[in-house]
Structure formats: C-alpha cells, structure tokens
Amino acid sequence: MMKGQGQHPMLPHNTHDESSRQMFVQTMKLHLARQVSPHLKTVYRQRVEPELRRALGRTPKDRHDVRRGMVRDPAYQMWSSLQRTSQELKQDSQTEIAFRQIDTLADRAAKLGRGGKGTLRVDPTLKMPRYVSAVDIHIIPGGYHSELIAGDVLPGAVYDPGVFLYSMGRMGAYNEDMGATLLSYVKQTAPGWKPKKILDMGCAVGHSTLPYVDAFPGAEVHALDIAAPMVRYAHARAQAMGKTVHFSQQNAERTDYPDDTFDLVVSHILLHETAHAALRNIFQECRRILKPGGLMVHCETPLYAGMDAYDQFILDWDTYNNNEPFWGPLKDLDLKGICREVGFKPDSFFAKVQTSAVVDLARGRTKLFQGGDFGGAGAWFLVGARK
Ligand SMILES: C[S@@+](CC[C@H](N)C(=O)[O-])C[C@H]1O[C@@H](n2cnc3c(N)ncnc32)[C@H](O)[C@@H]1O
C-alpha cells in the first residue's frame, strides 16, 4: 500500500522493498511531469515548430501535425522512452506485489463478500468484446478481465493502488475524484435533486461509485463492469468500507436492467476504453434504462477542441505509447450527434469542463493531463444528456 492512500482490507500489503520500489516509480513520474515535460514545449517552439512550418508551408494545426515533427526530436524521444519505462515499472511492481498475495486476496474477498447488504453477480458466460480482450490496456498484463485462479481479484488489487500511484495521490485518498467531481456538477445544476436509483457503468474497483452512496443516502446504487475480477474486488472493498452497492459483471452495451430503471446513469473514464461502435451502444443503452427525464453523465479526460496544438499532442501520448488506442480518437467523435441519434432530448446535451472536487493543494497541480500526471490537471470533462 502506498503512503497516503486510504486504507481498507483489500489493499495488498507491501514489503519494505516493494514500497521503496513504488516510491521510486512515483518520484520518477513526478520528476518527468514536473521537471522534464515542461521543457519539451520550449523544444517544440524553438526547434521543432519552425522546421515544421517550413516543411508544411503553414502553421501546424493539430496534434497530428505536431506529432510529425516531435517524434523525430531527440529530447522528445528521451522523455517518451522514460515515460514508457516509468509506466512499465509501475505495472510490473504493482503486479508482482498483488501476484505474491493472489490466494490470500481471493480468500479475503470471498469472506468480505459474505457480510454487509451489498450484492455481487458474476456471469462466467459473458463474452469479452475484442476492444477489451485484444489490448493489455495501459500496459496492465492481462488487462482487467483475465483470471488466473477461481474467485480471482488480482486485476483489482493491481488497479486500486495503481491508480493512486499513477495519479500521484491527487485523486483523493480513495481515488474518489471523478465521482466527487461529477457529483459536484449534479449538485450545482440540480440542487436538491435526490435520484432514487443510480448506476455506475465500468465501475472498476468502485473508486467513483462510493461517493454516490454517501451523497444520496436513500438511493439504491448499482455498479457494473465487464471484468469479473474488478467487480469481485469492488464488492469486497465496498463491504469492508461499510457501503451498500449492487455490483454485477455486465457489458454496458447490453445490460439486463429493464427499461426505465434509473434516475441517474454515470460512467468515469469508461468511454475512452471502448471502441466507437461500443460507445454508441452504451449511449443507447443508457437511454433505454433511464427513466423518462433521467440523466446520463460521463466523466472523461478533457477534449482537444479549442486547445493549443502542442497541448493536444502531449495529451495524446497515451494513444500511441500506453496501449490506449481509443484515447485520442474519442476526442474526434461527435458526441452531441450520437446523443441525438440514440434519442436523447435534443436540447439537453451538455459538455463541460468541471473543476476537480478533490484539490490537493499540498501536492499541487501541474495543469498537465499527460501520461504520468493523471489527475494533475485539476479538471474533468463531463458530457451527458437527459432522456
Ligand atoms: C478506466 S476503468 C474505469 C475506472 C472507474 N470507472 C473509476 O472511476 O475508477 C475502465 C473500466 O471499464 C470496464 N469496461 C470496459 N468496457 C466495458 C463495457 N463494455 N462494459 C462494462 N465495463 C467495461 C473495464 O473492465 C474497466 O474496469
């Protein structure tokens, strides 16, 4: 477990050497984000952009133009290679710690799962879509869904401390920043509203799910994920933390909830990990299971529209280097058009950047959203509509 992370019994235990290795990874990431990365912009302005202008015969207009020049620059190559190395070190160190405890953690999850009022459904027949099974997403070996033993929770045990490490603690002690930020938007725009049934899609280990339990004590909170190890871990974690959530292993594209079930359907960084056809299906499914007048909100990393071409390029690092094939392409989608096509109220579409609810002033924000400084920007992109 990392220093500063909110404790609960599902977190794997670290030996002294494991903690020390993790602290090295965290320090390396922070150094790259704070000390090295800002200089790349100077390299671009002074060395790469003038050459690009000459080669293109115009001003570089978007991330693709900037990329053409930057990938050939030795300073960028060095930073990018160190950035990739830090990510591989992170995943390796995290996976080794959890793997050493794989049986203990599965047993603990099974025991914790039996107490409390929350529920868990897993579906061994559920077929993994190719966008999940074909990619070791952000270089996690085996992705979210692979299972090595019966009742496996390993991917959850890698993900939970991994997010804390990746975000360098800036998403809150329980990595709750996205849920809390989406909630701050709901509370601002619909003060006094008390949704009775809430669904969190692509919940992973429930980092963003639990804030809804606290914010709406009378509500029935459901959460689904396509990966069984994630919902098993999420269920045990929630039980251990005394929060009642109904977790299930389901594909967000086609759930088993009846029509008109939920008042509020949310997701947090699910969309950029799904193929485009799947995203459309997910919007359509949200509309089907929402009650008339119900609200859909998805939380994502900020879009590139209106952003400086260099900033777009650096934010896009994950698309090419961190096994995140849909990260960049998501930013080019016409989300408003998709909402309209699947039948949301035409005037209800919204897209906005919302300031993070968790602002860790002690650690500071770099205002960057690049790999290795996830959560550092202090803002999330929210998109949604009403049925
Ligand atoms: C980046 S994680 C989500 C993080 C989580 N929402 C949070 O706030 O901490 C993406 C999750 O989406 C899940 N996922 C991907 N495609 C899915 C789908 N079609 N249906 C349900 N879950 C999906 C993955 O298994 C993974 O756990």
The ligand as an SDF file (V2000), in Angstrom:
LIG
                    3D

 27 29  0  0  0  0  0  0  0  0999 V2000
  -10.5380    3.0400  -16.5170 C   0  0  0  0  0  0  0  0  0  0  0  0
  -11.5170    1.8160  -15.8390 S   0  0  0  0  0  0  0  0  0  0  0  0
  -12.8270    2.7070  -15.0740 C   0  0  0  0  0  0  0  0  0  0  0  0
  -12.4790    3.3650  -13.7860 C   0  0  0  0  0  0  0  0  0  0  0  0
  -13.6370    3.5600  -12.8530 C   0  0  0  0  0  0  0  0  0  0  0  0
  -14.8440    3.9420  -13.5000 N   0  0  0  0  0  0  0  0  0  0  0  0
  -13.2630    4.5800  -11.8110 C   0  0  0  0  0  0  0  0  0  0  0  0
  -13.8670    5.6550  -11.7940 O   0  0  0  0  0  0  0  0  0  0  0  0
  -12.3780    4.3270  -11.0220 O   0  0  0  0  0  0  0  0  0  0  0  0
  -12.4460    1.1790  -17.1840 C   0  0  0  0  0  0  0  0  0  0  0  0
  -13.3140    0.0150  -16.7600 C   0  0  0  0  0  0  0  0  0  0  0  0
  -14.2940   -0.1840  -17.7540 O   0  0  0  0  0  0  0  0  0  0  0  0
  -14.5090   -1.5640  -17.8840 C   0  0  0  0  0  0  0  0  0  0  0  0
  -15.1360   -1.7880  -19.1880 N   0  0  0  0  0  0  0  0  0  0  0  0
  -14.6010   -1.6650  -20.4290 C   0  0  0  0  0  0  0  0  0  0  0  0
  -15.5240   -1.9090  -21.3580 N   0  0  0  0  0  0  0  0  0  0  0  0
  -16.6960   -2.1760  -20.7100 C   0  0  0  0  0  0  0  0  0  0  0  0
  -18.0090   -2.4980  -21.1190 C   0  0  0  0  0  0  0  0  0  0  0  0
  -18.3320   -2.6080  -22.3900 N   0  0  0  0  0  0  0  0  0  0  0  0
  -18.9360   -2.7170  -20.1790 N   0  0  0  0  0  0  0  0  0  0  0  0
  -18.6360   -2.6140  -18.8630 C   0  0  0  0  0  0  0  0  0  0  0  0
  -17.3990   -2.3190  -18.4080 N   0  0  0  0  0  0  0  0  0  0  0  0
  -16.4390   -2.0880  -19.3200 C   0  0  0  0  0  0  0  0  0  0  0  0
  -13.1390   -2.1870  -17.7070 C   0  0  0  0  0  0  0  0  0  0  0  0
  -13.2240   -3.5440  -17.3430 O   0  0  0  0  0  0  0  0  0  0  0  0
  -12.5540   -1.2870  -16.6080 C   0  0  0  0  0  0  0  0  0  0  0  0
  -12.7450   -1.8250  -15.3350 O   0  0  0  0  0  0  0  0  0  0  0  0
  1  2  1  0
  2  3  1  0
  2 10  1  0
  3  4  1  0
  4  5  1  0
  5  6  1  0
  5  7  1  0
  7  8  2  0
  7  9  1  0
 10 11  1  0
 11 12  1  0
 11 26  1  0
 12 13  1  0
 13 14  1  0
 13 24  1  0
 14 15  1  0
 14 23  1  0
 15 16  2  0
 16 17  1  0
 17 18  1  0
 17 23  2  0
 18 19  1  0
 18 20  2  0
 20 21  1  0
 21 22  2  0
 22 23  1  0
 24 25  1  0
 24 26  1  0
 26 27  1  0
M  CHG  2   2   1   9  -1
M  END
$$$$
